[in-house]
Amino acid sequence: MYPIVFHIGSFAVHSYGVMMALAFLAGLWTATLRARREKISGERVADVTLWLMVGAILGARIVYVTTYWKQEFADQPFSEIFMIQHGGLVYYGGLIGATIAGMIYIHWKKMPLWKTADVFAPSIALGSVFGRIGCLLNGCCYGRACSLPWAISFPADNPLHPPTTPVHPTEIYDALLNLVLYVFLAWLFRRKKFDGQIFATYLIIYAVFRSIVEYFRGDYPPDHVHFTFGLTSAQLVSVPIFIIGLALAAVLSRRSLPKPN
């Protein structure tokens, strides 16, 4: 755990913020390389990335604040809502926010929607690798108690109070799975059969990977685990994300078929 990288005077540079910045830079760079194959200019990619970044941060923070209002914000100064450098972003909220912001910009500029989505899909997975490393350095999104050789423990003197006993390194699990997903999507991008295939595949596989990692998470308050189904909130959201991915793949692949004479 290494929440603060260094200080500039009295201003603390947080590792979580640094990793999020690296996530967007890595995403922009790799998306620009793929955009050339789709004849989308680097300038347009940079503009879309800015919109995605703003939408992702707003969506992720809004969902986190509303979800954990009683536990973390009700008794804090109002300014704490905006302190994203302390952590506190919900991934699915960010995905939804980025999708909405991206679609608005793409429609506004009359860009090809599904070609653009395919360009960015692998980069989303790559960005998640950096994001989860940021979670590890920050001490959030930790796992359940674990006695396996690769279990990790957090120091006692930290503001988020993660357990000092050995737990599953769920941040590392998530980062590794997203790295695998990035490599696979980057490979598939060069072999795709129809526009939208990469984005739909991302939704399908990420929903599965996220659901797997969630079984090892130990940082949820009791009221965030739905005992009726034995699922966390993220697992419940993964279900419609998985279905949307399947539906997109089915509809878009059918559109790409040649029309009968």
N, C-alpha and C positions, 0 to 999 in steps of 0.2 A: 504494500500500500504506500503510495507516494502522491498525496493529493495536491501538493504545491510544488511546482518545479523550481521557481525562484521568485524573488521579490524585486520590483523596480520601485525603490523608495518604500512607501507604505502600501503599494499596490501588489497584491499577490497574483502571480500567474499560475492558474490551476491546471493540473495535468489533464483533467477531463476536457477543458476548453481547448487545450493544445491538440489533443487527439481528435476532437471534433473538427478542428480546422484542418488537420491532416486528412481526415476522412473526406472532406469536401474537395481538397486539392487533388487527392488521388482519384476521386471520382471524376473530377473535371478533366484531368489529364487522360485517363483511360477512355472516357466517353468521346473526347475529341479525336482520339486515334480511330475509334470505331466509326465515328460520324463520316469520315472520309469515304468509307465504303458505301455509305448511303447518300453521298453527295450533299451532305448538310454542312454548312460552313462552321468553322470553329467559333466565329463570333456569335452565331445563333446558339451554339452549345453553351457558351459562357453565359449568355442571357438566360437561357432556360435554367442553367445551374443556379443562378442567383435567385430566380423565382422558386425553384425547388428548395433551396436552402431556407429561404424565408418561410415558405409554407411548412416545411418539415419542423423547424424550430417552434413556430406558433402552434401547429397541431400537436406536437409532442408535449409541449409545456402546458397547453390548455387541458389536455387529457390528464396529465400528471397532477396538476393543481386541483382539478375537480375530483379526481379519484382519491387523493390523499389529503384533502382539505382539513378534515378533523384531526388527522394524525400529525401533520407537519406545518399547517399554515394558519389555522384558526387563532392561535395565540401568538403569532409572530407579527412583526411589522409588515405592512402591506408591501413594502419594497422587496421582501423576500420572494414574492411571486416571480420577480424578474431575475433572480440570481441563478441563472442556469449554469454558471460556472461551478456551482456547488453540486451539480448533478440534478437528476429529476426530470428525465424525459421519457415518455412512453413511446416505444418504437412504433406500434401500430397507429398511434395518433400522428406521429411524424409521417408515416407512409401515406395516410389518408390526406393529411394537410399538403404534402408535397404533390400528390396526385392531382388534387383539386387545383393547386396553384399552377402546376405544369400544364394541365389541360386548358386553363384559362389563357395562358400565354400562347400555347401552341395554336389554339383556335383564333386568337387575336392576330397572330402573325401568319395564319394560314399555312402552317407547317404540316407535314405528314404525321398524323398522330401516332400510328403504330410503328412506323419506322423510327420515330424519335424515341418512343417508349423502349424499343429494342436496344437502341444505342445506350440508354441509361441503365437498363435493368442489371447488367453485370456490375456496373459501378456502384449500384445501391448495395449489393452484397459485399463488395470490397470496402465500402465506407463503413459497413457494420462491423467489419473486422477491427478497424481502428476504434470505433465507438465502444466495443466491448472491452478492448484493452483499457480504454479510458475508465470504464466502469470498475475494472479490477484495481487500477491505480487509485480510484476515488473511494473504493470500499463499498460500493453498492451492488445490487443484483447478485448477491452471494447465494451459496447453496445450502442444502441441508447437511446435518452432521454426517460425517464420513470417516471411515477408518482405513480407506484405501491408501496405497503408498504415495499417490499424487495429491492427497488432500492438502489444503492450505489453511493457515490460520492468520487472523488479522491482529495487529497490535492493540493493546488495551487503550492507549491514549489517542483515540480518534473521535472526530465529531459525530460520525454516523452510527457508531456503536455496533459494528458487525461482530459476530461471535469470535472469541479468541480461541475457541476449541476448533479442531480440524473439521473442515466442511468441503463439500464438492466445489471445485473451481469452475462454477457454471459460466463465468465470464469467458474462461478459456475454451470450454466446450463450445460455446456459441461462436466465438471468434474462429475456431478451427472449422466448424461446419460452414460458416459463411465463406471462409477461404476456399473450401472445397466447392461450394456453390458458385463462387466467382469464376474459378478455373473452368468448371463445367459449362457455365453460360458463355464465357468467352470463347470456348471451343465450339459450342453449338451455334454461336452467332455467325460463324463463317460457313455454316452448313444448313442454315435455317431454310425451311420450305415455304414459309409465308410470313408476312409482316404481322407482328404481334406475338409470334411464337415465343420469343425470348422472355418478354414481359410476362406472358401467361405461365410459362415454365417457372419463372422466378416465384410467382405467387404460390404455385402448387408446392414446389419443393421447400420454400421458406416456411410455409405453414406447417409442413411435416417436421422440419428440423426444429422449429421453435417449440412445437408441442412436445418433442422429445426432451429438449433442454428443460422445459418447464417442470417436468417430473422431478428434477433434482434441485429446483429453486427452494430456498428456505427463508427468503426475506419478506414474504407476503404476510400482512396482518391476517388474523383468522377470518375476518369477514370478507377477505378477497379470495378465499377458496370456496368454491361452490360444492358443498358436500353432497348435494343431491346427485350430481354427476361425477364428483371427485375431480373436478377440473378447475384450473385457475382461470382468471379473467382472460389472460392471453390465449389460453387453449380454446376457450369459447369463441374468441374472435377469430382464431385460426380456422375454425370450421367454415364460416362464410367466405373467408379469403381463399381457402382451398377450392370451394365450390365455384367461386367467381373465376378462378384460374382455369378450372376445367371447362366452364362455360365459354370463356373467351377463346380457349384453344379450339373448342368444337366449332364455334361460330366463325372465327376468322379463318380456320383451315377450310371450312366449307366455302367461304367466299372466294378463296384462292383457286378453287377447282375451275377448270375451263368449262364454260357454258356449252351445253349440247346445241348442236346446230338444228 
